[in-house]
């Protein structure tokens, strides 16, 4: 696709998104005070030019205009920005879908009128975690951990939503519950194994968000956009797409803003590790997920 063609597509879709956004704002949608929708759309198209499907075909070539426009509209309604690693795009067939990152879900929840803050922590083996059921609602009593426990097995995680009146709403998940959730994910699970702490936090925050959002008094437009992005991650009819683990791991780890360690070369004669020269080291460049595939089973 030529630069001129991309520019035409960008203008057409951006105009459509802006028109719909203006209509939604007339219906009561309020964007974050410091959010610039135009800048977010420009950043999104910059990312989309590098986004490809499983056959390495550009997303702008294979995805329908409607799905691209809907994904971008969901992005701006939620006040998200790809430049801040709050969201990313994945191609499923001829459909473009928007997914939120861990940071994006936190940012979206803080937009809700009754949310003051949200955070999540991982529970490790030998941690002392205590919670109680207070009149039908889970309540955190205490969580004591130690630095050395971070290298031990993860046995669970929890998220806390602090409301505007300082009430703290607890959501707890065990390891088995994570695995059940991850087994329904559309994406490969190599990233869950490589960064289990961050993915555990992301999963429990998504669960806390779903329960809270659907009982909030906020705009239905915002709630629907949030739910759309959450549901995009899961597929009730899981399909095996193919051996794409390496590509998917790269895609998902980049969305988490982590860089893999550079590969080291070994001298075949001496067996010594050859350290790369400073000007020849591989540079890890942040981009967005290229494709998706479904794992055949859960994992950590």
Secondary structure, DSSP 8 states (H G I E B T S, - for coil): --HHHHHHHHHHHHHHHHHHHHHHHHTT----TT--HHHHHHHHHHHHTT-B-TTS-BHHHHS-HHHHHHHHHHHHHHT--GGGTSEEEEEETTEEEEEE-HHHHHHHHTTSTTEEEEEEEEEETT-EEEEEEETTEEEEEEEE--GGGGGS-EEEEEEEEEETTS-EEEEEEEHHHHHHHHTTBSS-SHHHHHSHHHHHHHHHHHHHHHHHHTTS-S-HHHHHHHHHHHHTTB-SS-----S-HHHHHHHHHHHTT-------EE-TTT--EE---GGGS--------------SS---
